[in-house]
Amino acid sequence: MKTLASRLPRPSVPSGWMPILGDRVLWALMAGIFLVGLLDSDQVGPSLVFMRKALVGMAPFFALAVAFAAYAKASGLDQTLARVFSGKPWVTILAAAATGALSPFCSCGVIPVMAAMLRAGVPLAPVMAFCIASPVMDPEMFIITAAGISTEFAVVKTFTAFGIGLLAGFTIYGLQRAGLLQQALRPSLETTGCCSGGAKKEAAATVAWRFWGSPPRREIFSREVMSTGWFLGKWLTVAFFLESLMVAYIPPEWITRLVGGENWMAIPLAALVGIPAYMNGFAAVPLVGGLMQMGMSPGAGLAFMTAGAVSSIPAALAVYALVRRPVFLLYILMGFVGSVLAGLAYTLYG
């Protein structure tokens, strides 16, 4: 009789040097570094240092997220989550948005969780509500924002995270009711759950919280860690390389000139600029605080921080590698529209 592990679809995990040398993402990274070396050789060293520091700083959160995704699959928890989030749509979307607004995951750290939920069969609407709300605010960011800008701004940003999550969740639910967005994951990443056939029923029937006592489940865990870690790790490395170039070539003064005014176009422009120009949440706090002291409206500052948190270059690249193009475009659109609406509401009623 076949074991549980033998019936699992084996993920694509690099084995030896040949798959690594043939990886197009890594070739694109090396080509980018080579091109920067030709055009501006002095920038190669700082970019590599930036990448190293960013990856080291991200490592604890990334490892936690990947381990959680692998644990959910190996223990069968992912199937339980799928059943929980398959309840009444409005309840699951509300719960997902609220959980995301309070969760500690950043825009990149939430991607493995997103992958695990989608592969387990969790509906796209609550997944998107969670994954859009999560990077906007977390407990640590609340404290830093309150200290660097104001407590009021931090509270408004928290409610904004929840509101954007609801907007994304209910928008996707409506589109799916109309027959759209029925497939979210890219074909190469799709599975029918953590296993198939009798193994799927076995995993879904019970959650093995202490799965390490089962060799097949240990194999599932190790394969999932390697598969998810490799897939997202290489994309994040590319993303941090691009971010290093943005830090080097996009001066803060340029952002100030674009979004430092108080005219009605400042809010959508701030959201639009925030998508590519946003570096990370902690760096954005003093930047936005300084811009607001120079005359930038709080609404524009909120739009800049929110749009950047959802759709920053590293997060966008990771999402693009994970989901189909219509879902990716909707992810970016929801981040932009939600940020503009939040900024306008803060300006009018704040």
JOFEN-V357626 format. One record per residue. N is the residue number from 1. RES is the residue in three letters. OMEGA is omega in degrees with one decimal (999 if undefined). Layout:
N;RES;OMEGA, N;RES;OMEGA
This chain:
1;MET;179.9, 2;LYS;177.9, 3;THR;177.1, 4;LEU;-177.4, 5;ALA;-176.1, 6;SER;-179.6, 7;ARG;-179.4, 8;LEU;170.1, 9;PRO;-175.2, 10;ARG;178.7, 11;PRO;179.7, 12;SER;-179.0, 13;VAL;178.9, 14;PRO;177.6, 15;SER;-175.5, 16;GLY;-174.6, 17;TRP;-173.2, 18;MET;177.9, 19;PRO;179.2, 20;ILE;-179.4, 21;LEU;179.6, 22;GLY;-177.2, 23;ASP;-176.2, 24;ARG;179.1, 25;VAL;179.0, 26;LEU;175.7, 27;TRP;177.9, 28;ALA;177.7, 29;LEU;-179.8, 30;MET;177.4, 31;ALA;178.5, 32;GLY;178.3, 33;ILE;178.6, 34;PHE;-179.2, 35;LEU;177.0, 36;VAL;177.7, 37;GLY;178.2, 38;LEU;-174.0, 39;LEU;-177.4, 40;ASP;-173.4, 41;SER;-178.9, 42;ASP;-177.2, 43;GLN;-176.4, 44;VAL;-179.1, 45;GLY;177.4, 46;PRO;179.3, 47;SER;178.7, 48;LEU;177.5, 49;VAL;178.1, 50;PHE;178.9, 51;MET;-178.9, 52;ARG;-178.8, 53;LYS;-179.4, 54;ALA;179.9, 55;LEU;177.8, 56;VAL;178.8, 57;GLY;-179.9, 58;MET;-169.8, 59;ALA;-179.0, 60;PRO;-178.9, 61;PHE;178.7, 62;PHE;179.5, 63;ALA;178.8, 64;LEU;-178.4, 65;ALA;179.0, 66;VAL;179.2, 67;ALA;178.4, 68;PHE;179.7, 69;ALA;179.3, 70;ALA;177.6, 71;TYR;179.8, 72;ALA;-179.2, 73;LYS;-176.3, 74;ALA;-177.0, 75;SER;-174.2, 76;GLY;179.4, 77;LEU;-179.2, 78;ASP;178.6, 79;GLN;176.1, 80;THR;176.9, 81;LEU;178.6, 82;ALA;178.8, 83;ARG;179.5, 84;VAL;-177.7, 85;PHE;176.1, 86;SER;178.4, 87;GLY;-179.8, 88;LYS;-173.1, 89;PRO;-175.1, 90;TRP;178.2, 91;VAL;-177.8, 92;THR;178.7, 93;ILE;176.8, 94;LEU;-178.9, 95;ALA;-178.9, 96;ALA;179.6, 97;ALA;179.5, 98;ALA;178.8, 99;THR;179.1, 100;GLY;-178.4, 101;ALA;-177.6, 102;LEU;-175.1, 103;SER;-177.8, 104;PRO;-175.4, 105;PHE;174.7, 106;CYS;-175.2, 107;SER;178.0, 108;CYS;-178.2, 109;GLY;-178.7, 110;VAL;-174.9, 111;ILE;176.5, 112;PRO;177.2, 113;VAL;177.1, 114;MET;179.7, 115;ALA;-178.5, 116;ALA;-178.8, 117;MET;-179.0, 118;LEU;-179.9, 119;ARG;178.0, 120;ALA;179.6, 121;GLY;175.7, 122;VAL;180.0, 123;PRO;-175.3, 124;LEU;-175.0, 125;ALA;177.7, 126;PRO;177.1, 127;VAL;-179.4, 128;MET;176.9, 129;ALA;179.7, 130;PHE;-171.4, 131;CYS;175.5, 132;ILE;179.9, 133;ALA;-170.6, 134;SER;-175.7, 135;PRO;-176.1, 136;VAL;-176.7, 137;MET;171.1, 138;ASP;-175.6, 139;PRO;-179.2, 140;GLU;179.5, 141;MET;178.3, 142;PHE;-178.2, 143;ILE;-178.0, 144;ILE;179.0, 145;THR;178.7, 146;ALA;-179.3, 147;ALA;-174.8, 148;GLY;-179.2, 149;ILE;175.3, 150;SER;177.2, 151;THR;178.5, 152;GLU;-179.9, 153;PHE;179.8, 154;ALA;178.5, 155;VAL;178.9, 156;VAL;179.7, 157;LYS;177.4, 158;THR;177.2, 159;PHE;176.4, 160;THR;177.8, 161;ALA;179.2, 162;PHE;-178.0, 163;GLY;179.1, 164;ILE;175.4, 165;GLY;177.5, 166;LEU;179.8, 167;LEU;-179.3, 168;ALA;-177.5, 169;GLY;-177.2, 170;PHE;175.3, 171;THR;180.0, 172;ILE;177.6, 173;TYR;177.7, 174;GLY;179.2, 175;LEU;178.3, 176;GLN;175.4, 177;ARG;178.0, 178;ALA;177.2, 179;GLY;-178.1, 180;LEU;174.8, 181;LEU;-179.5, 182;GLN;177.8, 183;GLN;-176.3, 184;ALA;-176.0, 185;LEU;172.0, 186;ARG;-175.7, 187;PRO;-178.0, 188;SER;-177.6, 189;LEU;-175.5, 190;GLU;169.1, 191;THR;178.4, 192;THR;-176.9, 193;GLY;-178.0, 194;CYS;179.2, 195;CYS;-175.9, 196;SER;176.9, 197;GLY;-178.9, 198;GLY;178.8, 199;ALA;179.1, 200;LYS;179.2, 201;LYS;-179.2, 202;GLU;-178.4, 203;ALA;-177.0, 204;ALA;-174.7, 205;ALA;-175.8, 206;THR;176.3, 207;VAL;177.8, 208;ALA;-175.2, 209;TRP;177.1, 210;ARG;-171.8, 211;PHE;-174.0, 212;TRP;174.9, 213;GLY;-179.6, 214;SER;179.7, 215;PRO;178.4, 216;PRO;-179.4, 217;ARG;174.8, 218;ARG;178.2, 219;GLU;176.3, 220;ILE;-178.1, 221;PHE;-176.6, 222;SER;178.7, 223;ARG;-178.4, 224;GLU;176.3, 225;VAL;-178.9, 226;MET;-176.8, 227;SER;-178.0, 228;THR;-179.7, 229;GLY;179.2, 230;TRP;-175.7, 231;PHE;-176.7, 232;LEU;-179.3, 233;GLY;-178.4, 234;LYS;178.3, 235;TRP;178.2, 236;LEU;177.1, 237;THR;176.1, 238;VAL;-177.9, 239;ALA;179.9, 240;PHE;174.4, 241;PHE;177.3, 242;LEU;179.2, 243;GLU;178.8, 244;SER;178.1, 245;LEU;177.4, 246;MET;178.3, 247;VAL;-176.5, 248;ALA;-169.4, 249;TYR;177.5, 250;ILE;-178.1, 251;PRO;177.2, 252;PRO;-180.0, 253;GLU;178.1, 254;TRP;178.0, 255;ILE;-179.8, 256;THR;-179.1, 257;ARG;-176.4, 258;LEU;-170.1, 259;VAL;-177.4, 260;GLY;-177.2, 261;GLY;-179.6, 262;GLU;-179.9, 263;ASN;-172.9, 264;TRP;178.9, 265;MET;-175.7, 266;ALA;-175.6, 267;ILE;176.8, 268;PRO;178.5, 269;LEU;177.7, 270;ALA;177.6, 271;ALA;-178.9, 272;LEU;178.2, 273;VAL;-177.6, 274;GLY;-176.8, 275;ILE;178.8, 276;PRO;-170.7, 277;ALA;-177.1, 278;TYR;-177.7, 279;MET;172.9, 280;ASN;-173.0, 281;GLY;-176.2, 282;PHE;177.0, 283;ALA;-177.5, 284;ALA;-176.6, 285;VAL;178.1, 286;PRO;178.7, 287;LEU;-179.6, 288;VAL;176.8, 289;GLY;178.1, 290;GLY;178.4, 291;LEU;179.5, 292;MET;175.6, 293;GLN;179.8, 294;MET;175.2, 295;GLY;178.4, 296;MET;-179.1, 297;SER;176.9, 298;PRO;178.5, 299;GLY;177.8, 300;ALA;177.3, 301;GLY;177.9, 302;LEU;179.8, 303;ALA;179.7, 304;PHE;-177.1, 305;MET;-176.6, 306;THR;179.9, 307;ALA;179.9, 308;GLY;-179.8, 309;ALA;-178.1, 310;VAL;-166.2, 311;SER;178.1, 312;SER;-175.5, 313;ILE;179.3, 314;PRO;-179.2, 315;ALA;-177.7, 316;ALA;-179.9, 317;LEU;-179.9, 318;ALA;178.3, 319;VAL;179.9, 320;TYR;179.1, 321;ALA;-172.0, 322;LEU;-170.4, 323;VAL;178.1, 324;ARG;-172.9, 325;ARG;179.0, 326;PRO;178.8, 327;VAL;178.6, 328;PHE;179.9, 329;LEU;177.9, 330;LEU;176.5, 331;TYR;179.3, 332;ILE;-178.0, 333;LEU;-180.0, 334;MET;176.9, 335;GLY;-179.1, 336;PHE;-177.3, 337;VAL;179.2, 338;GLY;179.8, 339;SER;178.5, 340;VAL;179.1, 341;LEU;178.7, 342;ALA;178.8, 343;GLY;178.6, 344;LEU;-179.9, 345;ALA;179.8, 346;TYR;-180.0, 347;THR;-176.0, 348;LEU;-171.8, 349;TYR;-177.5, 350;GLY;999
